[in-house]
Amino acid sequence: KQVVYPTDDDRISTLVRGGPNAHVLTSWLQIQSLQPIDQGTYTCVASNTLGRVEKSCTVN
């Protein structure tokens, strides 16, 4: 299952806040009322002119 944000699913939201310095942002994905269909691997991708980074987590 691939979720691309923004999504039509109102149970899924993202939150963003500033990090410890001006060049850092912290963000996270929030899934309310977790259901079996939400199981899978979620990957956050961040990219800019300096490169790209991906981090994944699994919901069982």
C-alpha positions in Angstrom: 0.0 0.0 0.0 1.4 3.4 -0.9 0.2 6.6 0.8 1.2 9.8 -0.8 0.4 12.8 1.3 -1.8 14.8 1.0 -4.3 11.9 1.0 -8.1 11.7 1.1 -7.9 9.5 4.2 -8.8 11.9 7.0 -7.3 9.5 9.6 -3.8 10.3 8.2 -2.0 13.6 8.9 1.5 14.9 8.9 2.9 17.4 11.4 6.0 19.6 10.9 7.9 21.7 13.3 11.2 23.5 13.3 14.3 21.6 14.5 17.2 22.6 16.7 18.5 25.1 14.1 17.3 27.1 11.1 18.2 24.3 8.6 16.4 21.5 10.3 12.7 20.4 10.2 11.1 17.6 12.1 8.0 16.0 10.7 6.0 12.8 11.4 3.1 10.9 10.1 0.1 10.3 12.4 -2.5 7.6 11.8 -5.6 7.8 14.0 -7.6 4.7 14.8 -5.1 2.3 13.4 -6.7 -0.6 11.5 -5.3 -3.9 10.0 -5.4 -2.3 6.5 -2.7 0.2 7.8 -0.1 -2.5 8.2 2.9 -2.2 6.0 6.1 -0.2 5.6 6.0 3.6 5.6 8.8 5.6 4.1 9.6 9.3 4.5 11.6 10.8 1.7 13.3 14.2 2.0 15.3 15.7 -0.8 16.9 19.0 -1.7 19.8 20.2 -3.9 22.3 18.6 -1.5 20.9 15.1 -1.7 18.2 12.7 -0.6 17.5 10.7 2.5 14.9 8.0 3.2 13.8 6.5 6.5 11.3 3.7 6.9 9.2 2.1 9.7 7.0 -0.9 9.7 3.5 -1.1 11.3 2.5 -4.6 12.2 
